[in-house]
Amino acid sequence: MLQKNKFQKNKARKRLTVCLSGLLGFAICSAPLLAIAQEYQPPKRGIPGRREGAGTRGTCLRGPKLLMPLTPSDNFSTTLSNSPTFFWYVPKAAAETAEFALLDENDRTLYKTIVSLSGTPGIISVTVPANVTASVLTVGKDFYWQLSILCDPTQPSINPFVEGVVQRTKPDTALTSKLKKAALSERSTVYATNGIWQDAIATLAQARCAKPQDQGVMASWTRLLQSVKLEDYAQTPFVQVCPAKAPLK
């Protein structure tokens, strides 16, 4: 069950050369990846929120790090996609499942899914299916997501959770031109410097899946997380992000 949250109570605070296949529809190529400085520049926004991790005391989560969304520090992010992918760090957990939900500004549930947890601490992700949200993820409107760790499915009020706001945007002429001209190895930088967080991190996540040993990709990933003060999570392994085998073409 989805808990009531602060976004519902206070709407004023809503607020590589590589080819990739999967999250953003690119085809993976074998050309070498380049280290690119990733510096996220947040879009102009009204009253900011504050990114918060979920504590472990009294829950089924264990370890020194909190359950943490990989989002900008104001908990607001944008995407150009109608099928965005969200990322979180999940500490070691006794729980076997988590629940992800996406809601509109009227608290109507647009998508909900149960996520299996391996018990291993690391980064997980959820991609919202395009066929679910293509007609409802309206450009320019705020949507609300929440990830709850189901320590006790019968008592949702005690389950640790994190939440945030996402907005789908339409690229202007300048951004469209930059993306067309950029090599695929440069697109994550274009996204990041234009405030499109979800697409920047998704592009780099796919690069990590395709080339897990590539130091240039890892440097770019680290720089991106550092730019939003998530450096403590930059070296964290993926546990439920990549397909079993990334298909090379």
C-alpha positions as CSV (number, residue, x, y, z in Angstrom):
1,M,0.0,0.0,0.0
2,L,1.3,3.4,-0.8
3,Q,1.8,5.7,2.1
4,K,0.7,9.3,2.1
5,N,3.7,11.5,1.7
6,K,4.8,15.0,1.9
7,F,4.4,15.6,-1.8
8,Q,0.7,14.9,-1.5
9,K,0.4,17.3,1.5
10,N,2.4,20.2,0.1
11,K,2.0,20.6,-3.6
12,A,4.0,23.9,-3.5
13,R,7.1,21.8,-3.0
14,K,6.5,19.5,-6.0
15,R,8.0,20.5,-7.9
16,L,29.7,7.6,-25.2
17,T,31.8,6.7,-29.0
18,V,29.3,4.0,-27.7
19,C,25.9,2.8,-28.9
20,L,23.6,1.6,-26.3
21,S,20.6,-0.7,-26.3
22,G,17.8,-0.7,-23.8
23,L,16.9,2.1,-21.5
24,L,17.0,4.9,-24.2
25,G,16.8,2.8,-27.3
26,F,20.4,3.0,-28.6
27,A,22.2,0.1,-30.2
28,I,25.4,-1.1,-28.6
29,C,28.6,-0.7,-30.6
30,S,32.1,-1.9,-30.0
31,A,33.9,1.5,-30.4
32,P,35.9,2.6,-27.3
33,L,34.2,4.6,-24.6
34,L,35.6,8.0,-23.7
35,A,35.8,9.5,-20.2
36,I,33.6,12.6,-20.3
37,A,33.2,15.1,-17.5
38,Q,29.6,14.8,-16.2
39,E,28.4,17.9,-14.5
40,Y,24.7,18.0,-13.8
41,Q,23.1,21.4,-14.0
42,P,19.7,21.5,-12.4
43,P,16.8,23.1,-14.2
44,K,15.3,26.3,-12.7
45,R,12.7,25.3,-10.3
46,G,10.5,26.9,-7.6
47,I,10.7,25.9,-3.9
48,P,13.1,22.9,-3.8
49,G,12.5,19.7,-1.9
50,R,15.2,17.7,-0.1
51,R,16.4,14.3,-1.0
52,E,16.2,12.0,2.0
53,G,17.4,8.4,2.6
54,A,15.3,6.0,4.6
55,G,16.8,4.9,7.9
56,T,17.5,1.4,9.0
57,R,16.7,1.6,12.7
58,G,13.7,-0.7,13.5
59,T,13.4,-1.9,9.9
60,C,14.6,-4.9,8.0
61,L,17.4,-2.9,6.3
62,R,21.0,-3.4,7.5
63,G,24.3,-1.7,6.9
64,P,25.9,1.7,7.3
65,K,24.3,3.3,4.2
66,L,20.7,4.4,3.9
67,L,18.2,3.4,1.3
68,M,18.9,6.2,-1.2
69,P,17.4,7.5,-4.5
70,L,19.9,8.3,-7.1
71,T,18.4,11.7,-7.8
72,P,19.4,15.3,-7.5
73,S,19.5,16.7,-4.0
74,D,16.2,18.5,-4.4
75,N,14.4,15.3,-5.3
76,F,13.2,16.7,-8.6
77,S,14.3,15.3,-12.0
78,T,13.3,15.6,-15.6
79,T,13.2,13.2,-18.5
80,L,12.6,13.4,-22.3
81,S,11.4,9.8,-22.3
82,N,7.9,8.4,-21.9
83,S,9.5,5.3,-20.4
84,P,11.9,6.7,-17.7
85,T,14.2,4.5,-15.6
86,F,14.7,5.2,-11.9
87,F,17.7,4.1,-9.8
88,W,18.2,3.5,-6.0
89,Y,20.8,2.2,-3.7
90,V,19.3,-0.6,-1.5
91,P,21.3,-1.7,1.5
92,K,21.3,-5.3,2.7
93,A,17.7,-6.2,3.5
94,A,15.8,-9.1,5.0
95,A,12.9,-8.1,2.8
96,E,12.4,-10.1,-0.4
97,T,10.5,-7.4,-2.3
98,A,10.0,-3.7,-2.7
99,E,7.1,-1.8,-4.3
100,F,7.4,0.9,-6.8
101,A,4.5,3.3,-7.6
102,L,4.1,6.2,-10.0
103,L,1.3,8.7,-9.3
104,D,-0.1,11.8,-11.0
105,E,-0.7,15.1,-9.3
106,N,-4.2,13.9,-8.2
107,D,-2.6,10.9,-6.4
108,R,-4.0,8.5,-9.0
109,T,-1.8,5.5,-9.4
110,L,-0.5,5.3,-13.0
111,Y,1.8,2.3,-12.5
112,K,2.7,0.0,-9.7
113,T,5.0,-3.0,-9.6
114,I,6.7,-5.4,-7.2
115,V,10.4,-5.6,-7.4
116,S,12.3,-8.7,-6.2
117,L,15.3,-8.0,-3.9
118,S,18.4,-10.2,-3.8
119,G,19.4,-9.3,-0.3
120,T,22.8,-8.0,-1.7
121,P,23.4,-4.3,-1.2
122,G,23.7,-2.4,-4.4
123,I,21.9,-0.3,-7.1
124,I,18.6,-1.4,-8.5
125,S,16.4,0.1,-11.1
126,V,12.8,0.2,-12.4
127,T,11.8,1.2,-15.9
128,V,8.3,2.4,-16.4
129,P,6.8,0.6,-19.5
130,A,6.1,2.9,-22.4
131,N,2.8,1.2,-23.1
132,V,1.6,2.1,-19.6
133,T,2.5,5.8,-19.5
134,A,2.8,6.9,-23.1
135,S,-0.7,8.5,-23.1
136,V,-0.6,9.8,-19.5
137,L,2.9,11.0,-18.8
138,T,2.0,14.5,-19.9
139,V,4.8,16.9,-20.8
140,G,5.2,19.7,-18.3
141,K,3.3,18.1,-15.4
142,D,4.8,16.7,-12.2
143,F,4.5,13.0,-11.4
144,Y,5.3,11.4,-8.1
145,W,7.2,8.1,-7.5
146,Q,7.8,6.1,-4.4
147,L,9.9,3.0,-3.6
148,S,8.9,1.1,-0.5
149,I,10.9,-1.8,1.0
150,L,8.3,-4.4,2.1
151,C,9.7,-5.4,5.4
152,D,6.2,-6.2,6.5
153,P,3.6,-6.1,3.7
154,T,0.8,-6.3,6.2
155,Q,2.0,-3.1,8.0
156,P,2.8,-0.5,5.3
157,S,3.3,2.3,7.8
158,I,6.5,0.7,9.1
159,N,8.1,0.0,5.7
160,P,11.0,2.3,4.9
161,F,10.4,4.3,1.7
162,V,11.9,7.1,-0.5
163,E,10.1,9.3,-2.9
164,G,10.6,12.0,-5.5
165,V,9.1,14.1,-8.3
166,V,9.7,13.6,-12.0
167,Q,8.6,15.7,-14.9
168,R,8.6,14.8,-18.6
169,T,9.8,17.7,-20.7
170,K,10.0,18.5,-24.4
171,P,13.4,19.5,-25.7
172,D,13.7,22.9,-27.2
173,T,15.3,23.5,-30.6
174,A,18.7,24.1,-29.2
175,L,18.7,20.9,-27.1
176,T,17.4,18.9,-30.0
177,S,20.2,20.2,-32.2
178,K,22.8,19.4,-29.6
179,L,21.6,15.8,-29.2
180,K,21.5,15.3,-33.0
181,K,25.1,16.6,-33.3
182,A,26.5,14.8,-30.3
183,A,28.2,11.5,-30.6
184,L,26.5,8.9,-28.5
185,S,29.5,9.0,-26.2
186,E,28.7,12.7,-25.5
187,R,24.9,12.5,-25.0
188,S,25.0,11.8,-21.3
189,T,26.9,15.1,-20.9
190,V,24.4,16.9,-23.1
191,Y,21.6,15.6,-20.9
192,A,23.4,16.4,-17.7
193,T,24.3,19.9,-18.6
194,N,20.8,20.6,-19.7
195,G,19.2,19.4,-16.5
196,I,17.8,16.1,-17.9
197,W,18.9,13.9,-15.0
198,Q,16.9,10.7,-15.7
199,D,18.3,10.4,-19.3
200,A,21.8,11.2,-18.2
201,I,22.0,8.6,-15.5
202,A,20.2,6.0,-17.7
203,T,22.6,6.5,-20.5
204,L,25.6,6.0,-18.3
205,A,24.0,3.0,-16.6
206,Q,23.6,1.3,-20.0
207,A,27.3,2.1,-20.7
208,R,28.3,0.4,-17.4
209,C,26.3,-2.6,-18.3
210,A,27.8,-2.8,-21.8
211,K,31.4,-2.1,-20.7
212,P,31.6,-2.9,-16.9
213,Q,35.5,-2.8,-16.9
214,D,35.8,0.5,-18.8
215,Q,37.5,3.1,-16.6
216,G,36.3,6.0,-18.7
217,V,32.7,5.0,-18.2
218,M,33.2,4.5,-14.5
219,A,34.9,7.9,-14.2
220,S,31.9,9.6,-16.0
221,W,29.5,7.7,-13.7
222,T,31.4,8.8,-10.6
223,R,31.5,12.4,-11.8
224,L,27.8,12.5,-12.4
225,L,27.0,11.2,-8.9
226,Q,29.5,13.6,-7.4
227,S,27.8,16.5,-9.0
228,V,24.7,15.8,-7.0
229,K,26.5,14.9,-3.8
230,L,26.1,11.1,-4.1
231,E,29.8,10.3,-4.2
232,D,29.4,7.8,-1.4
233,Y,27.4,5.6,-3.8
234,A,29.5,6.1,-6.9
235,Q,31.5,2.8,-6.5
236,T,28.5,0.8,-5.5
237,P,27.9,-2.3,-7.7
238,F,24.8,-2.9,-9.8
239,V,22.8,-5.8,-8.5
240,Q,19.5,-5.4,-10.5
241,V,20.1,-3.0,-13.3
242,C,21.8,-4.9,-16.2
243,P,20.3,-7.7,-18.2
244,A,22.0,-11.1,-17.6
245,K,24.0,-10.5,-20.7
246,A,24.1,-7.2,-22.6
247,P,23.7,-8.1,-26.2
248,L,26.6,-6.7,-28.3
249,K,25.7,-5.9,-31.9
